[in-house]
């Protein structure tokens, strides 16, 4: 971890941007004020500030390269990192003009140009992912079957796939 750097009376975090994030961060070095004049406080804060940079870059990467669910989660995370609750576009339309303008200003990247992924996160244009049957199976069935034997799980999955009703497969009858 790099040591904080004193500029005037305020300590700053100065770190090189890892190559992994070059596609989402135009700067090669980031500077962030730690908003303190105490070196010991600056050391404590620097790890959290660096972690928030990493978290933001990871969310930007996921928002550009991920599937629909990952992009939507990244949009929610990016809005939170910038200090805004995630709102759908309908909610943004009904928000006070001052709040909307703050969101628009926050979409600018480090180079001053609007960032498409950040705009989707802050202005509510990020698409809500549609739930697919495969996603339903992954999200609902495993918790439902927790603690069940493999034989019962196989019977339920076979029934869902339309292969065989579960009761004959388990050697039981409803009669």
N, C-alpha and C positions, 0 to 999 in steps of 0.2 A: 504494500500500500504506500502510495506517495505521501509525503509530508505536506501539511498545509503551507501555503505561501502567504507572506504578509505583504499587503499593498496598502500603503498609508497606515491606517490604524485598524484595518479590517483583514481578517484571515480569509483566504480563498482556497478552494480545491482546484488544483490544476492536474489534469490527467490526459494522457493520449487516448484517443478513441480507438478501440480495437478494430482491426480490419474487418471483422465479421459485420460490423455496423456501418461500414462506409457507404452502403447503398441507402441508408436512412438518415445518416448524419453527415452533412457536408464539411463540417469542421474536422481538422485532424487533431486538435487539442481543445478540450473544453475547460472553461473557467467558470466556477460557481462560487458566489459569495456565501460564506458560512455565517455571516451576520453576527460576528463576535470579535472582540478584541483580545480574548483569552486563548492562548495556544492550547491549553488542555481541553477546553470546550470545543475548539476547532477540530482537534484530533478525534474527539468523540463523534462529532457531527459528520465528519468527512465520510465515514463508512456508510452512513445512511443516505447521504446525498449521492454518493457513487452508486449505491444499490438502486436508487430511484432512477438514475440515468440508464442503468442496465435494464431495469424493468420497462422503462419507456421505449427503449430501442427494441427490446424483445417484442413488445406489443406492436410496434410499427412493422417489424418483420412479419409477425403473424398476420397483421392486417393486410399485408401486400401479397403474401405467399400462401396463406392458409386456406383451408376449406371454409365453407359458409359459416359453420359454427365457430371456428377459430377466429374468423374475421369479426364476427359479431362480439365475441368475448373480448377481443383486442380493442374494439371500438369502445366498449364499456370501460375497459381498463384505462385507455388513453384519456377519456373524458374525466375519469377520476383523478388521474395523474395531474391533469391541468386544472383541477379544482372545481370541476363542474359535474353535476349529476348527469348521467346519460338520459337524454330525452328523445322520444321519437320525433319525426319531423312534424307531426300534428301538434305535439306539445310545444315544440319550438315556435311554430306559427302563432300559438296563443300566448307565448311568453311576452313580457314587456319589452319594448323596443331596446331599452338600455341593456337588458340581459342578452338579447340577440346580438347586438353590436359587440358586446364583450366576447361572445363566442366567436364571432367572425374575426375579431382582432387576434384571438388566441389560436387561430388556424395557421398563422404564419410560422414557417419553419425558421431555423437558425439563420438562413440566408435572406430572410425577409419575404420570400415568395410563399404563397399559400400552399399548404401541403394537402394533397388529395385525401390521404388516409385520416389525417387529423380533422379535416373538414367533415368527412363522413361521421366521425365520432362525435364532434361537437355540434353539428347542425342536424343530426338525427337521420341522415340519409343512409346509414349503415343498414343493410337488409337483414331483417329478422329471419333466421334460418327456418326452413320448413322442416317439420318432423317427418321423417321417413320411417317406413316399417322397420328397416334395419336399425335405425336409431332407437325406435321404441323397444325393440328386442334387447338392445344393449343397455338401455336405461331402466326398463321396468322389470324384465324377466329375471336377471341375475339377483336383484335384491329380494324378489318374490320367492326365489328358490333357495335362498341362503339357508344352509343347514339341512337341505334335502339330500337324499341319497342320489347317487349318479343314475340309478335306475329310474327314479321318479323324474329327474331332469330330462333323461332321454325320452321318457314317455310323453312329457309335456311338449318337448320340442318336436317330436314325431307328430303329435296331434296338431300342433300349430302348422306344421308343414303339410298337413293333410294326408299323412302316410297311414296312420292307424289310430283309432280311438285309444285313449290312455288306459281305460279299465281292462280290456282284454290283454293289453300288453303287460300289465302288472299281474295278470292272473286273477283278477277280481271281476265281479259282476255287479251291476246296479240292481239286479233282481234279488 
